[in-house]
Amino acid sequence: MGMFDYFYSSYDLGEGFTGVECQTKDMEYGIGGSLSHYWLSGGGELYVMSYSGAYEFKIIQEGDEGYDGSRLWGNYEWERTGKRGRVKAYRMTGYVEIYPGLYDGRWEDWPRMMLHIKEGRIMDSYKCKRNECGMRIPN
């Protein structure tokens, strides 16, 4: 199964793909997903949510509040830095297959959509069936 990325579209991709949480493994070539969050704006521009710097890894030392000497692992926590996440343009070029995160039906019938993205903008999209999505090269 592996990891995936979250994909949300405000751009009109049609019923079942617009305004719902979708998933994909195609955003970061070669790794199949890193649980990142992507957004396709209503204008067709692609963005990634970045939380870099919003938290710091804090090791709880012996003598600090919250330290538990009986734990071999776990004397650490994530601490907020006061910084907030941000939305950054994602200027990828490629083909991305998305599918709704929730679907009440047979696995074989799970709806899918192929997106053609160029320099961070949607160029084309089409619905396809499982194992039938592929890159359609324009004439």
OpenMM code with the backbone's topology and positions (N, CA, C; nanometers):
from openmm import Vec3, app, unit

residues = "MET GLY MET PHE ASP TYR PHE TYR SER SER TYR ASP LEU GLY GLU GLY PHE THR GLY VAL GLU CYS GLN THR LYS ASP MET GLU TYR GLY ILE GLY GLY SER LEU SER HIS TYR TRP LEU SER GLY GLY GLY GLU LEU TYR VAL MET SER TYR SER GLY ALA TYR GLU PHE LYS ILE ILE GLN GLU GLY ASP GLU GLY TYR ASP GLY SER ARG LEU TRP GLY ASN TYR GLU TRP GLU ARG THR GLY LYS ARG GLY ARG VAL LYS ALA TYR ARG MET THR GLY TYR VAL GLU ILE TYR PRO GLY LEU TYR ASP GLY ARG TRP GLU ASP TRP PRO ARG MET MET LEU HIS ILE LYS GLU GLY ARG ILE MET ASP SER TYR LYS CYS LYS ARG ASN GLU CYS GLY MET ARG ILE PRO ASN".split()
positions = [
    Vec3(0.0835, -0.1174, 0.0000),
    Vec3(0.0000, 0.0000, 0.0000),
    Vec3(0.0883, 0.1243, 0.0000),
    Vec3(0.1709, 0.1439, 0.0993),
    Vec3(0.2641, 0.2554, 0.0995),
    Vec3(0.2007, 0.3886, 0.1347),
    Vec3(0.2843, 0.4904, 0.1294),
    Vec3(0.2375, 0.6252, 0.1617),
    Vec3(0.1866, 0.6950, 0.0358),
    Vec3(0.1194, 0.8042, 0.0567),
    Vec3(0.0612, 0.8822, -0.0521),
    Vec3(0.0669, 1.0289, -0.0125),
    Vec3(0.0218, 1.1154, -0.1012),
    Vec3(0.0074, 1.2577, -0.0732),
    Vec3(-0.1400, 1.2925, -0.0780),
    Vec3(-0.1779, 1.3964, -0.0059),
    Vec3(-0.3143, 1.4472, -0.0079),
    Vec3(-0.3250, 1.5520, -0.1185),
    Vec3(-0.4373, 1.5513, -0.1891),
    Vec3(-0.4587, 1.6441, -0.2995),
    Vec3(-0.6003, 1.6978, -0.2886),
    Vec3(-0.6127, 1.8294, -0.2856),
    Vec3(-0.7436, 1.8938, -0.2749),
    Vec3(-0.7572, 1.9926, -0.3897),
    Vec3(-0.8701, 1.9893, -0.4589),
    Vec3(-0.8890, 2.0771, -0.5738),
    Vec3(-1.0071, 2.1714, -0.5544),
    Vec3(-0.9802, 2.3013, -0.5672),
    Vec3(-1.0862, 2.4010, -0.5765),
    Vec3(-1.1172, 2.4283, -0.7230),
    Vec3(-1.0316, 2.3803, -0.8117),
    Vec3(-1.0513, 2.3912, -0.9561),
    Vec3(-1.1583, 2.2897, -0.9956),
    Vec3(-1.2451, 2.3237, -1.0887),
    Vec3(-1.3550, 2.2354, -1.1263),
    Vec3(-1.3044, 2.1153, -1.2056),
    Vec3(-1.2891, 2.0024, -1.1361),
    Vec3(-1.2508, 1.8764, -1.2006),
    Vec3(-1.3710, 1.7844, -1.2176),
    Vec3(-1.4878, 1.8324, -1.1800),
    Vec3(-1.6082, 1.7510, -1.1916),
    Vec3(-1.6431, 1.6838, -1.0600),
    Vec3(-1.7604, 1.6241, -1.0588),
    Vec3(-1.8119, 1.5600, -0.9382),
    Vec3(-1.7192, 1.4475, -0.8922),
    Vec3(-1.6971, 1.4437, -0.7625),
    Vec3(-1.6141, 1.3396, -0.7042),
    Vec3(-1.4670, 1.3764, -0.6938),
    Vec3(-1.4267, 1.4871, -0.7585),
    Vec3(-1.2862, 1.5279, -0.7562),
    Vec3(-1.2674, 1.6735, -0.7141),
    Vec3(-1.3752, 1.7501, -0.7117),
    Vec3(-1.3676, 1.8919, -0.6742),
    Vec3(-1.4202, 1.9091, -0.5326),
    Vec3(-1.3428, 1.9742, -0.4474),
    Vec3(-1.3867, 2.0011, -0.3115),
    Vec3(-1.3871, 1.8796, -0.2206),
    Vec3(-1.3181, 1.7734, -0.2594),
    Vec3(-1.3064, 1.6545, -0.1745),
    Vec3(-1.1591, 1.6195, -0.1598),
    Vec3(-1.1262, 1.5549, -0.0492),
    Vec3(-0.9883, 1.5132, -0.0287),
    Vec3(-0.9570, 1.3939, -0.1178),
    Vec3(-0.8548, 1.4102, -0.1996),
    Vec3(-0.8089, 1.3022, -0.2867),
    Vec3(-0.6693, 1.2596, -0.2439),
    Vec3(-0.6211, 1.1524, -0.3041),
    Vec3(-0.4874, 1.1024, -0.2773),
    Vec3(-0.4142, 1.0826, -0.4090),
    Vec3(-0.2820, 1.0809, -0.4025),
    Vec3(-0.1986, 1.0544, -0.5193),
    Vec3(-0.0626, 1.0029, -0.4733),
    Vec3(0.0061, 0.9353, -0.5633),
    Vec3(0.1437, 0.8919, -0.5388),
    Vec3(0.2358, 0.9478, -0.6460),
    Vec3(0.1870, 1.0448, -0.7228),
    Vec3(0.2602, 1.0922, -0.8406),
    Vec3(0.3234, 1.2305, -0.8273),
    Vec3(0.3106, 1.2959, -0.7139),
    Vec3(0.3604, 1.4333, -0.7032),
    Vec3(0.5122, 1.4399, -0.6946),
    Vec3(0.5718, 1.3484, -0.6234),
    Vec3(0.7164, 1.3473, -0.6035),
    Vec3(0.7715, 1.2215, -0.6695),
    Vec3(0.8222, 1.2366, -0.7890),
    Vec3(0.8643, 1.1214, -0.8677),
    Vec3(0.9665, 1.0363, -0.7944),
    Vec3(0.9414, 0.9067, -0.7937),
    Vec3(1.0365, 0.8127, -0.7387),
    Vec3(1.0151, 0.7742, -0.5938),
    Vec3(0.9381, 0.8522, -0.5163),
    Vec3(0.9209, 0.8140, -0.3759),
    Vec3(0.7779, 0.7719, -0.3435),
    Vec3(0.6828, 0.7974, -0.4306),
    Vec3(0.5474, 0.7471, -0.4132),
    Vec3(0.4647, 0.8125, -0.3051),
    Vec3(0.5062, 0.9262, -0.2545),
    Vec3(0.4268, 0.9978, -0.1557),
    Vec3(0.4997, 1.0168, -0.0250),
    Vec3(0.4766, 1.1317, 0.0361),
    Vec3(0.5412, 1.1630, 0.1639),
    Vec3(0.4423, 1.2262, 0.2615),
    Vec3(0.3129, 1.2027, 0.2400),
    Vec3(0.2050, 1.2574, 0.3221),
    Vec3(0.2012, 1.4099, 0.3177),
    Vec3(0.2465, 1.4666, 0.2059),
    Vec3(0.2404, 1.6110, 0.1849),
    Vec3(0.0999, 1.6505, 0.1423),
    Vec3(0.0699, 1.7803, 0.1519),
    Vec3(-0.0620, 1.8320, 0.1160),
    Vec3(-0.0484, 1.9274, -0.0020),
    Vec3(-0.1242, 1.8998, -0.1087),
    Vec3(-0.1220, 1.9815, -0.2296),
    Vec3(-0.2617, 2.0372, -0.2534),
    Vec3(-0.2657, 2.1546, -0.3153),
    Vec3(-0.3931, 2.2216, -0.3446),
    Vec3(-0.3883, 2.2778, -0.4848),
    Vec3(-0.4930, 2.2492, -0.5622),
    Vec3(-0.5114, 2.3069, -0.6951),
    Vec3(-0.6149, 2.4178, -0.6799),
    Vec3(-0.5726, 2.5433, -0.6999),
    Vec3(-0.6601, 2.6582, -0.6773),
    Vec3(-0.7708, 2.6641, -0.7819),
    Vec3(-0.8696, 2.7464, -0.7560),
    Vec3(-0.9790, 2.7655, -0.8505),
    Vec3(-0.9322, 2.8172, -0.9850),
    Vec3(-0.8181, 2.8848, -0.9878),
    Vec3(-0.7593, 2.9352, -1.1120),
    Vec3(-0.6700, 2.8350, -1.1824),
    Vec3(-0.6527, 2.7159, -1.1235),
    Vec3(-0.5741, 2.6100, -1.1869),
    Vec3(-0.4262, 2.6095, -1.1521),
    Vec3(-0.3854, 2.6858, -1.0486),
    Vec3(-0.2452, 2.6873, -1.0063),
    Vec3(-0.2252, 2.5854, -0.8945),
    Vec3(-0.1097, 2.5191, -0.8952),
    Vec3(-0.0788, 2.4153, -0.7981),
    Vec3(0.0062, 2.4713, -0.6841),
    Vec3(-0.0289, 2.4334, -0.5603),
    Vec3(0.0416, 2.4790, -0.4409),
    Vec3(0.0701, 2.3612, -0.3493),
    Vec3(0.1726, 2.3772, -0.2640),
    Vec3(0.2050, 2.2788, -0.1612),
    Vec3(0.2026, 2.3500, -0.0268),
    Vec3(0.1527, 2.2817, 0.0759),
    Vec3(0.1493, 2.3374, 0.2110),
    Vec3(0.2818, 2.3040, 0.2788),
    Vec3(0.3463, 2.4038, 0.3343),
    Vec3(0.4752, 2.3842, 0.4013),
    Vec3(0.4628, 2.4234, 0.5484),
    Vec3(0.5065, 2.3336, 0.6352),
    Vec3(0.5060, 2.3604, 0.7785),
    Vec3(0.6489, 2.3658, 0.8324),
    Vec3(0.7438, 2.3890, 0.7431),
    Vec3(0.8843, 2.3968, 0.7801),
    Vec3(0.9063, 2.5074, 0.8839),
    Vec3(0.9715, 2.4726, 0.9925),
    Vec3(1.0020, 2.5698, 1.0967),
    Vec3(0.8904, 2.5939, 1.1959),
    Vec3(0.7747, 2.5304, 1.1782),
    Vec3(0.6626, 2.5519, 1.2685),
    Vec3(0.6775, 2.4728, 1.3987),
    Vec3(0.7604, 2.3691, 1.3979),
    Vec3(0.7844, 2.2864, 1.5166),
    Vec3(0.9339, 2.2573, 1.5277),
    Vec3(0.9769, 2.2327, 1.6497),
    Vec3(1.1139, 2.1895, 1.6746),
    Vec3(1.1089, 2.0620, 1.7558),
    Vec3(1.2060, 1.9768, 1.7326),
    Vec3(1.2185, 1.8519, 1.8049),
    Vec3(1.2924, 1.8797, 1.9355),
    Vec3(1.2292, 1.8489, 2.0489),
    Vec3(1.2885, 1.8780, 2.1793),
    Vec3(1.3121, 1.7467, 2.2538),
    Vec3(1.4352, 1.7240, 2.2944),
    Vec3(1.4689, 1.6058, 2.3738),
    Vec3(1.4518, 1.6434, 2.5208),
    Vec3(1.3771, 1.5605, 2.5939),
    Vec3(1.3531, 1.5837, 2.7363),
    Vec3(1.4672, 1.5175, 2.8132),
    Vec3(1.5469, 1.5990, 2.8776),
    Vec3(1.6650, 1.5514, 2.9503),
    Vec3(1.6268, 1.5038, 3.0910),
    Vec3(1.7108, 1.4178, 3.1479),
    Vec3(1.6904, 1.3724, 3.2851),
    Vec3(1.6881, 1.4949, 3.3772),
    Vec3(1.5871, 1.5018, 3.4619),
    Vec3(1.5697, 1.6158, 3.5507),
    Vec3(1.4673, 1.7164, 3.4984),
    Vec3(1.4370, 1.7129, 3.3676),
    Vec3(1.3352, 1.8008, 3.3106),
    Vec3(1.1956, 1.7477, 3.3418),
    Vec3(1.0987, 1.8384, 3.3485),
    Vec3(0.9594, 1.7973, 3.3676),
    Vec3(0.9177, 1.7099, 3.2495),
    Vec3(0.8497, 1.6009, 3.2784),
    Vec3(0.8040, 1.5107, 3.1731),
    Vec3(0.9007, 1.3975, 3.1426),
    Vec3(1.0195, 1.3993, 3.2013),
    Vec3(1.1167, 1.2924, 3.1771),
    Vec3(1.0702, 1.1648, 3.2451),
    Vec3(1.0815, 1.0522, 3.1752),
    Vec3(1.0423, 0.9220, 3.2291),
    Vec3(1.1584, 0.8263, 3.2073),
    Vec3(1.2322, 0.7962, 3.3130),
    Vec3(1.3497, 0.7108, 3.3054),
    Vec3(1.3204, 0.5668, 3.2688),
    Vec3(1.1937, 0.5245, 3.2790),
    Vec3(1.1600, 0.3856, 3.2453),
    Vec3(1.1447, 0.3646, 3.0945),
    Vec3(1.1407, 0.4721, 3.0206),
    Vec3(1.1249, 0.4605, 2.8742),
    Vec3(1.2615, 0.4644, 2.8076),
    Vec3(1.2889, 0.3641, 2.7248),
    Vec3(1.4115, 0.3671, 2.6455),
    Vec3(1.3993, 0.4715, 2.5355),
    Vec3(1.2805, 0.4823, 2.4800),
    Vec3(1.2519, 0.5794, 2.3739),
    Vec3(1.1319, 0.6620, 2.4192),
    Vec3(1.1179, 0.7777, 2.3684),
    Vec3(0.9987, 0.8561, 2.3974),
    Vec3(1.0208, 0.9762, 2.4860),
    Vec3(1.1428, 1.0020, 2.5265),
    Vec3(1.1689, 1.1231, 2.6043),
    Vec3(1.1992, 1.2382, 2.5095),
    Vec3(1.1025, 1.2690, 2.4292),
    Vec3(1.1114, 1.3777, 2.3328),
    Vec3(0.9706, 1.4261, 2.3030),
    Vec3(0.9603, 1.5420, 2.2434),
    Vec3(0.8297, 1.5943, 2.2018),
    Vec3(0.8511, 1.6976, 2.0922),
    Vec3(0.7456, 1.7248, 2.0200),
    Vec3(0.7471, 1.8310, 1.9201),
    Vec3(0.6946, 1.9561, 1.9880),
    Vec3(0.7660, 2.0643, 1.9721),
    Vec3(0.7302, 2.1906, 2.0367),
    Vec3(0.7053, 2.2973, 1.9302),
    Vec3(0.5942, 2.3678, 1.9437),
    Vec3(0.5618, 2.4755, 1.8486),
    Vec3(0.6632, 2.5891, 1.8618),
    Vec3(0.6998, 2.6472, 1.7491),
    Vec3(0.7951, 2.7586, 1.7488),
    Vec3(0.7251, 2.8940, 1.7450),
    Vec3(0.5950, 2.8933, 1.7196),
    Vec3(0.5218, 3.0188, 1.7046),
    Vec3(0.5092, 3.0589, 1.5578),
    Vec3(0.5871, 2.9934, 1.4715),
    Vec3(0.5743, 3.0185, 1.3274),
    Vec3(0.4578, 2.9365, 1.2744),
    Vec3(0.3998, 2.9834, 1.1659),
    Vec3(0.2874, 2.9133, 1.1048),
    Vec3(0.3303, 2.8555, 0.9719),
    Vec3(0.2499, 2.7643, 0.9225),
    Vec3(0.2766, 2.7078, 0.7911),
    Vec3(0.2483, 2.8100, 0.6822),
    Vec3(0.2858, 2.7762, 0.5600),
    Vec3(0.2589, 2.8665, 0.4479),
    Vec3(0.2262, 2.7860, 0.3229),
    Vec3(0.1647, 2.8528, 0.2292),
    Vec3(0.1284, 2.7922, 0.1021),
    Vec3(0.2288, 2.8421, -0.0012),
    Vec3(0.2932, 2.7470, -0.0703),
    Vec3(0.3958, 2.7833, -0.1683),
    Vec3(0.3571, 2.7286, -0.3059),
    Vec3(0.3861, 2.8068, -0.4088),
    Vec3(0.3635, 2.7601, -0.5457),
    Vec3(0.4480, 2.6361, -0.5696),
    Vec3(0.3930, 2.5387, -0.6404),
    Vec3(0.4633, 2.4141, -0.6715),
    Vec3(0.4712, 2.4025, -0.8234),
    Vec3(0.5848, 2.4335, -0.8797),
    Vec3(0.6028, 2.4461, -1.0248),
    Vec3(0.6440, 2.3161, -1.0920),
    Vec3(0.5718, 2.2086, -1.0659),
    Vec3(0.6032, 2.0800, -1.1273),
    Vec3(0.5487, 2.0709, -1.2694),
    Vec3(0.6058, 1.9829, -1.3457),
    Vec3(0.5565, 1.9491, -1.4784),
    Vec3(0.5466, 1.7983, -1.4853),
    Vec3(0.4308, 1.7469, -1.5225),
    Vec3(0.4140, 1.6026, -1.5331),
    Vec3(0.2679, 1.5621, -1.5313),
    Vec3(0.2487, 1.4316, -1.5199),
    Vec3(0.1150, 1.3730, -1.5144),
    Vec3(0.0911, 1.3197, -1.3745),
    Vec3(-0.0265, 1.3467, -1.3213),
    Vec3(-0.0607, 1.3090, -1.1839),
    Vec3(-0.1939, 1.2367, -1.1853),
    Vec3(-0.1961, 1.1160, -1.1308),
    Vec3(-0.3209, 1.0416, -1.1163),
    Vec3(-0.3733, 1.0640, -0.9755),
    Vec3(-0.4987, 1.1070, -0.9636),
    Vec3(-0.5607, 1.1279, -0.8328),
    Vec3(-0.6821, 1.0373, -0.8197),
    Vec3(-0.7207, 1.0105, -0.6950),
    Vec3(-0.8402, 0.9314, -0.6670),
    Vec3(-0.8971, 0.9783, -0.5340),
    Vec3(-1.0288, 0.9757, -0.5185),
    Vec3(-1.0893, 1.0213, -0.3928),
    Vec3(-1.0365, 0.9407, -0.2746),
    Vec3(-1.0145, 1.0089, -0.1625),
    Vec3(-0.9662, 0.9408, -0.0434),
    Vec3(-1.0681, 0.8439, 0.0135),
    Vec3(-1.1958, 0.8729, -0.0032),
    Vec3(-1.3029, 0.7857, 0.0444),
    Vec3(-1.3909, 0.7457, -0.0727),
    Vec3(-1.4235, 0.6190, -0.0797),
    Vec3(-1.5100, 0.5697, -0.1863),
    Vec3(-1.5839, 0.4479, -0.1340),
    Vec3(-1.7147, 0.4458, -0.1506),
    Vec3(-1.7954, 0.3334, -0.1046),
    Vec3(-1.8321, 0.2483, -0.2256),
    Vec3(-1.7451, 0.1592, -0.2596),
    Vec3(-1.7678, 0.0732, -0.3749),
    Vec3(-1.6536, -0.0257, -0.3906),
    Vec3(-1.6577, -0.1005, -0.4995),
    Vec3(-1.5540, -0.2007, -0.5257),
    Vec3(-1.4224, -0.1331, -0.5636),
    Vec3(-1.3122, -0.1935, -0.5225),
    Vec3(-1.1800, -0.1414, -0.5523),
    Vec3(-1.1606, -0.1224, -0.7025),
    Vec3(-1.2094, -0.2144, -0.7810),
    Vec3(-1.1941, -0.2080, -0.9266),
    Vec3(-1.2663, -0.0890, -0.9878),
    Vec3(-1.3688, -0.0397, -0.9191),
    Vec3(-1.4495, 0.0703, -0.9722),
    Vec3(-1.4102, 0.2072, -0.9147),
    Vec3(-1.3093, 0.2108, -0.8297),
    Vec3(-1.2682, 0.3353, -0.7653),
    Vec3(-1.2367, 0.4387, -0.8727),
    Vec3(-1.3039, 0.5542, -0.8720),
    Vec3(-1.2818, 0.6542, -0.9771),
    Vec3(-1.1421, 0.7162, -0.9690),
    Vec3(-1.0882, 0.7480, -1.0849),
    Vec3(-0.9552, 0.8070, -1.0938),
    Vec3(-0.9576, 0.9169, -1.1983),
    Vec3(-0.8628, 1.0073, -1.1855),
    Vec3(-0.8515, 1.1147, -1.2826),
    Vec3(-0.7033, 1.1396, -1.3092),
    Vec3(-0.6713, 1.1628, -1.4348),
    Vec3(-0.5346, 1.1956, -1.4740),
    Vec3(-0.5286, 1.3453, -1.5015),
    Vec3(-0.4303, 1.4118, -1.4404),
    Vec3(-0.4094, 1.5547, -1.4587),
    Vec3(-0.2787, 1.5771, -1.5328),
    Vec3(-0.2803, 1.6666, -1.6292),
    Vec3(-0.1572, 1.7089, -1.6967),
    Vec3(-0.1246, 1.8471, -1.6423),
    Vec3(-0.0092, 1.8568, -1.5750),
    Vec3(0.0319, 1.9819, -1.5123),
    Vec3(0.1623, 2.0276, -1.5764),
    Vec3(0.1675, 2.1550, -1.6118),
    Vec3(0.2873, 2.2114, -1.6735),
    Vec3(0.3246, 2.3393, -1.6004),
    Vec3(0.4463, 2.3433, -1.5468),
    Vec3(0.4966, 2.4600, -1.4724),
    Vec3(0.3976, 2.5051, -1.3650),
    Vec3(0.3355, 2.4066, -1.2972),
    Vec3(0.2470, 2.4377, -1.1857),
    Vec3(0.1060, 2.4802, -1.2228),
    Vec3(0.0670, 2.4612, -1.3496),
    Vec3(-0.0691, 2.4958, -1.3940),
    Vec3(-0.1319, 2.3748, -1.4614),
    Vec3(-0.2614, 2.3557, -1.4363),
    Vec3(-0.3299, 2.2436, -1.4998),
    Vec3(-0.3513, 2.2740, -1.6476),
    Vec3(-0.3167, 2.1774, -1.7304),
    Vec3(-0.3327, 2.1906, -1.8753),
    Vec3(-0.4518, 2.1104, -1.9255),
    Vec3(-0.4730, 1.9921, -1.8652),
    Vec3(-0.5767, 1.9014, -1.9137),
    Vec3(-0.6089, 1.8021, -1.8018),
    Vec3(-0.7264, 1.7422, -1.8086),
    Vec3(-0.7640, 1.6378, -1.7131),
    Vec3(-0.8660, 1.5468, -1.7798),
    Vec3(-0.8670, 1.4214, -1.7387),
    Vec3(-0.9677, 1.3276, -1.7872),
    Vec3(-0.9852, 1.2147, -1.6872),
    Vec3(-1.1081, 1.1646, -1.6786),
    Vec3(-1.1385, 1.0517, -1.5913),
    Vec3(-1.0926, 0.9239, -1.6590),
    Vec3(-1.0544, 0.8270, -1.5783),
    Vec3(-1.0099, 0.6989, -1.6314),
    Vec3(-1.0402, 0.5894, -1.5298),
    Vec3(-1.0266, 0.4661, -1.5725),
    Vec3(-1.0498, 0.3521, -1.4849),
    Vec3(-0.9170, 0.2997, -1.4322),
    Vec3(-0.9265, 0.2252, -1.3232),
    Vec3(-0.8075, 0.1666, -1.2629),
    Vec3(-0.7292, 0.0868, -1.3676),
    Vec3(-0.5998, 0.1040, -1.3678),
    Vec3(-0.5075, 0.0381, -1.4614),
    Vec3(-0.5264, 0.0831, -1.6060),
    Vec3(-0.6082, 0.1857, -1.6287),
    Vec3(-0.6252, 0.2373, -1.7643),
    Vec3(-0.5830, 0.3835, -1.7740),
    Vec3(-0.5395, 0.4405, -1.6615),
    Vec3(-0.4893, 0.5778, -1.6657),
    Vec3(-0.3490, 0.5740, -1.7243),
    Vec3(-0.3241, 0.6625, -1.8125),
    Vec3(-0.1917, 0.6727, -1.8714),
    Vec3(-0.1774, 0.8095, -1.9328),
    Vec3(-0.0571, 0.8410, -1.9701),
    Vec3(-0.0334, 0.9726, -2.0284),
    Vec3(-0.0914, 0.9762, -2.1699),
    Vec3(-0.1800, 1.0686, -2.1935),
    Vec3(-0.2337, 1.0914, -2.3279),
    Vec3(-0.1555, 1.2072, -2.3869),
    Vec3(-0.0800, 1.1781, -2.4874),
    Vec3(0.0008, 1.2817, -2.5510),
    Vec3(-0.0881, 1.3581, -2.6481),
    Vec3(-0.0975, 1.4925, -2.6323),
    Vec3(-0.1821, 1.5714, -2.7214),
    Vec3(-0.1327, 1.5632, -2.8650),
    Vec3(-0.2265, 1.5725, -2.9579),
    Vec3(-0.1897, 1.5694, -3.1016),
    Vec3(-0.1231, 1.6967, -3.1421),
] * unit.nanometer
topology = app.Topology()
chain = topology.addChain("A")
for resn in residues:
    res = topology.addResidue(resn, chain)
    for name in ("N", "CA", "C"):
        topology.addAtom(name, app.Element.getBySymbol(name[0]), res)
